[in-house]
Amino acid sequence: MSGPLVSGSLSIVNAVVFDGVSDELVEGPVHVADGRIVAVGGEPQPADRVLDARGRTVLPGLIDAHCHAYGIDLDMLALESRPLSYVALAAAKRLAAALARGFTTVRDPAGGDAGLARAIAEGLLPSPRYLWTGPALSQTGGHGDVRAADSDVCGCSSHTVEVVDGVDPLRRAVRDRFRRGTHAIKIMTSGGVVSLTDPIRIPQYSAEEIRAVTAEAARRGSYVAAHAYSPEAIRHAIGNGVRSVEHGNLLDAETAGAMAAAGAFLVPTLAAYDAMDRRGAELGMAAVSRQKNREVLDAGRTAVELARAAGVRVGFGTDLMGVLEDEQLNGLRLQVEVDGPVTALRSATSVNADLLGRPDLGRVQEGCVADLLIVDGDPLRDPAVLWAGPERRTVVQGGVVL
């Protein structure tokens, strides 16, 4: 979570409000005390600070459910070769930038550790509320094994991904992550774009290995998120207890129905493929990675539509590595193009909050955490205000205007 903030009372007046759930905007004001929302609407109340938001809209703070703080490089081997002290310092800068954009909560599904989490909790750096999984788990030769086919280097570093094979080693790895305070567990159950040796469609990990991971997470009251692109990989994941499907670009209607029946969420990451398609070559992405990216680029939008039609709860994520982090708000534009502004905003607020098991986030409602984003104009009529620059937004974290 974010660091300790000193908060008295705040009233945001003359604003309209998107509460994270409703189809229409409602009238303010929004009243905050000691970091929580105490009232929406009604009469003005005395407050330590009054913020006039005339002509603006109050939204819940945005939630990015697939944000890689430690993803400081598109080259996975280079990333894993850096000293962790350097990676953490670079991550701090990435997190501060996300907060300035209005993302007041992020889930890091392949990275983070107890040290970074403690620094954030103690207020040593500006950051969204930070829910981390620690290094994702990958099989040998899976998405997360950073070695090329002709490489004999050790792929054993684990800033963002750890290669672990077998039921008992996986069980130990999961237990140790929870010992350290992880929010959830991330596994790789299909090939990926930036990994060099694994076809995208083929499922990864055996059923027994996945069940060992999901059973340990369930015992801790947590869940497992799985990187999965193809229908066969998604079914393999959810059939063995996975709750959160990341990416899911090659989803088909039958598999979407299976996800809905299982109560699984889809976290699309449209921003990543769009950004890599436009900028990958100039950034030196490997040719095999660019080819795999083209395979999943257009399918990502279709996957969201199929998931919606089947009744799957669809969240929002970005999955931006290296310098592509500056495309985070572009992810909102891409999801709005598929879903429209109301549904896309729900995905980035209340739906993501439910995925994280935090119904006190992602909503502008009495009793919820006062993490808020104030944008110019009406984002339901003019959604472009959602991806306008940070200078056109005001961020409130825990009741404090940043």
Steps between C-alpha positions, in 0.01 A plus 500: 500500500602862489697665774363674805316818405392765748136569424243718669180586315444599138191615310496494120222736396322599178594171334315215336600146592550167326468258790669206328177306452209709371414574138458872563688772682356617831522832677762562769639626725738231626591517868809328639624454855813315614559339164147366444198628311234595754231636266421552133239769428300685758573829664844662521697407809784682675840361411868571551531546124240580235581419137283670238457260206249696296489371143688187600415137583606299804584137424632219717877478483590276206625145556751335266478127567802415284772757569864393502694723738809282456448472123770754422619347171346324200803269495421244769858377533627856542230567757582197709873580481469838670571534874174491693588829670503670159179328391321616816614860454380497140175342618448786745510748212253290300260480793513875563417563133204261517366682805529836324289361215222416745570132565462490876524119521707257294538125506850388400461146363869426450722682742520699815628378832467560871764773497329714239163440666639611836653814352162591349315421823738727692447785255858501373384548143183616324315198370159358430374238744727217401374142484780271388544134415878474512666328205258314277549124474606348168589150388835437334471623143179686581401863484739636758801286418713782359754285313518472124513150353875522444579658837683322780473784751320437826140617492477484877465867598150580614416868517185451290482127424636189672539170314358226723407148388316229691221482755707514818734783389197700387325442831806627688528804271136594557527460876809718509328774302216510749751503784642818351160667470403455137148595391449208258697256284579532129577203274575470130266252329568580134769642279558874481609781271837598648616147586708344224451124500133427573211492249220727619215247486643198680390461865778505759532320834327171564155484659658363819743790518229763454275334759783502752531878454127577508439277802769679702362839401144400591615383842635849560176663388669628186491412130714429195537716188618327183664631187300322228426582137339204324168326571681179590731682742211693658294184550806327643541785749141551615433126507772469762389786722636824348278804570658782297587449132755753376491609134278226355536644149419180309185426702210330320129499585497151650790578730343832597196304613721272706663803663161643591389168649820482706463859625836592350593859412667614178765771525564625145819694434430671168751778557800268490436354155409833346815660639729213398353498150571872455829526689648152528735514202658830602550363852683193373238234570602163358340410167338190650339716768366749247352216296330351806368843594332534159333163561320627810462874427160521330364195679516680835201719422298203380583316821348782708183490289471121533555518875232767538252297296557197722460695824865491605604781734761700308758711682770730371878468477786641295807266519741768380870421518797734482444844352155394380367586848406843365218330304303422819220748436484386139373171641186682609446634148532153349258343745252786457508433124385143568267549796390862506595735784267378777586132468870570455502722809325231703773257391774737620325572831235284668555179300874507564431573867282189521770296326747615765257420780488869598140624465604810697702612197382598152180670618392847604265379771462553871753294695739450211864610498530858376721424200361729232576641158356835388498567126389791287152479348277195467687177412178324399437761228864578422710197603816664364529683833594163650827481308585869503832584664559506878476880499126461432425275796504519877584191702377441855654214695362401837320833521813704428521716188834416340 
